């Protein structure tokens, strides 16, 4: 004999009980009530299967406060969840979340690979670390395009009839402020694109040089202090051009920190998300009523520890050596 499937209606989901029925999407997510986990699956007939998992891993969830001190709020998701929930926004969120996780995973792999090559004495480490950096640059570009998809989903109701928003961050950032405003974007969001344009284009140039124009990252150096990249290299010259070489905290032999660079890519993405959230919030004199007052979106991830270390990875990259994070 099987137990009866625990069906409920969306009105019975605790954080949706007071959700306005004004045509906006009613977002369904994993939920933590302060003590227990709840998971919901919407059925084709609009009923909801309610489950009570013992634990969850590597996911986002709704709660009044984090279920664990290591869980991190994502302000952009909270903002869209509270005021502008949409199917398009939810889809972009899932993909953007993956790219943020991927940026942190590159950091995680840095320590794993470094520890491996402490005992594996072969020159393959240079190519292995180079391919990881290539991936980090490609992921960074992808994440900005997904952030642009968020922007498109957010602004779509305000786009004048007959206007089609360019579908890449690069194409839209290259437009003038006046052109962006013609699509219905606020001054704050237009300014966000203008502020991010130069650095995005620099990192895009590095990515395209490798991916489309046959440029090489060149040698990666494994030192006692950590893994390094040469100033006299394609990457080094590009960072100099963007006045970012000093960010790598170069040693006396003009070798910059690989760890500082990949941490910078992750930090740049997270700051862009924060700045975009602030631009969205400042675009309205009065926001719509909240879908679930007081509730926020948190992320539970095994990689969250690296978020807390980003500034230290950048400011003191050589102090970590090649030891894993837990050392």
Residue pairs with C-beta under 8 A, 6 or more apart in sequence:
5 49
6 49
6 50
6 51
7 43
7 47
7 48
7 49
7 50
8 40
8 47
8 48
8 50
9 46
9 47
9 48
10 16
10 26
10 28
10 42
10 46
10 48
11 17
12 48
12 50
13 28
13 31
13 38
13 40
13 48
13 50
14 31
14 33
14 38
15 31
15 62
15 292
15 295
16 26
16 28
16 291
16 292
18 292
18 293
19 26
19 291
19 292
20 289
20 291
22 288
22 289
24 84
24 85
24 86
24 288
24 291
25 85
25 86
25 87
25 90
26 85
26 291
27 62
27 81
27 85
27 90
27 291
28 40
28 42
28 48
29 40
29 60
29 61
29 62
29 81
29 297
30 37
30 38
30 39
30 40
30 56
30 59
30 60
30 61
30 62
31 37
31 38
31 39
31 40
31 61
31 62
31 63
32 38
32 61
32 62
32 63
32 67
33 63
34 63
34 64
34 65
36 52
37 52
37 53
37 54
37 55
37 56
37 61
37 67
38 50
38 51
38 52
39 50
39 51
39 52
39 53
39 56
40 48
40 49
40 50
40 51
41 48
41 49
41 51
42 48
43 49
56 300
57 300
57 302
58 101
58 300
58 301
58 302
59 299
59 300
60 74
60 77
60 93
60 97
60 297
60 298
60 299
60 300
61 67
61 297
61 298
61 300
62 81
62 292
62 295
62 296
62 297
62 298
63 295
63 296
63 298
64 294
64 295
64 296
65 296
66 72
66 73
66 298
67 298
67 300
68 300
70 300
70 304
70 305
71 298
71 299
71 300
71 304
72 298
72 299
72 301
72 304
72 307
73 296
73 297
73 298
73 299
74 97
74 273
74 297
74 298
74 299
75 273
75 274
75 277
76 150
76 273
76 274
76 276
76 277
76 280
77 93
77 297
78 295
78 296
78 297
79 277
79 280
79 281
80 86
80 89
80 93
80 150
80 154
81 291
81 292
81 295
81 297
82 290
82 291
82 292
82 293
82 295
83 287
83 288
83 290
83 291
84 154
84 288
85 291
86 153
88 149
88 152
88 153
88 156
89 150
89 153
89 154
91 149
92 146
92 149
92 150
92 153
93 150
95 146
95 149
96 143
96 146
96 147
96 149
96 150
96 273
97 299
99 139
99 142
99 143
99 146
99 269
100 143
100 266
100 269
100 270
100 273
101 301
101 303
102 135
102 139
103 136
103 139
103 140
103 143
103 262
103 265
103 266
103 269
104 266
104 301
104 303
104 304
104 306
104 307
105 303
106 132
106 135
106 136
106 139
106 262
106 265
106 266
107 259
107 262
107 263
107 266
107 303
107 306
107 313
108 303
108 306
108 325
109 132
110 129
110 132
110 227
110 258
110 259
110 262
111 320
111 322
111 323
111 324
111 325
112 324
113 125
113 128
113 129
113 132
114 222
114 226
114 227
114 321
114 322
114 323
114 324
115 322
115 323
115 324
117 125
117 128
117 222
117 322
118 322
125 220
125 222
125 227
126 219
126 220
126 221
126 222
129 220
129 222
129 227
129 258
130 216
130 217
130 218
130 220
132 262
133 217
133 220
133 229
133 235
133 258
133 261
133 262
134 210
134 211
134 217
136 262
136 265
137 203
137 206
137 207
137 210
137 265
138 207
138 211
139 265
140 203
140 207
140 265
140 268
140 269
141 203
141 204
141 207
143 269
144 169
144 196
144 200
144 269
144 272
145 168
145 169
147 169
147 272
147 273
147 276
148 167
148 168
148 169
148 172
149 167
150 276
151 172
151 185
151 189
151 276
152 165
152 167
154 280
155 165
155 183
155 184
155 185
155 189
156 165
158 184
158 185
159 165
159 183
159 184
160 182
160 183
160 184
163 182
163 183
163 184
165 172
165 183
166 172
166 175
169 193
169 200
170 200
170 201
170 204
172 180
172 193
173 193
173 194
173 196
173 197
173 200
173 201
174 197
175 193
177 187
177 190
177 191
177 194
180 189
180 190
180 193
181 187
181 190
186 279
186 282
186 283
188 278
188 279
188 280
188 282
188 283
189 276
189 279
189 280
189 283
191 279
192 275
192 276
192 279
195 275
196 272
196 275
198 242
199 242
199 268
202 238
202 241
202 242
202 244
203 265
203 268
205 238
206 234
206 235
206 238
209 215
209 234
209 238
210 216
210 217
210 234
215 234
216 234
217 229
217 233
217 234
217 235
218 229
218 230
218 233
218 234
218 235
219 230
219 233
220 227
220 228
220 229
220 258
221 227
221 228
221 229
221 230
221 255
222 228
222 322
223 251
223 255
224 321
225 251
225 318
225 321
226 257
226 258
226 259
226 317
226 318
226 320
226 321
226 322
227 257
227 258
227 259
227 322
228 251
228 255
228 256
228 257
228 258
229 235
229 236
229 248
229 255
229 256
229 257
229 258
229 261
230 236
230 254
230 255
230 256
231 237
231 240
231 245
231 250
231 254
231 255
231 256
232 254
235 261
236 245
236 254
236 256
239 245
239 247
239 248
239 256
239 261
244 264
245 256
247 260
247 261
247 264
247 314
248 256
248 257
248 260
248 261
248 317
249 256
249 257
249 260
249 315
249 316
249 317
249 318
250 256
250 257
251 318
257 317
257 318
259 313
259 317
259 320
260 313
260 314
260 317
263 309
263 310
263 313
263 314
263 317
264 314
266 306
266 310
267 310
267 311
267 314
270 307
270 310
281 287
305 325
306 313
306 325
309 325
313 320
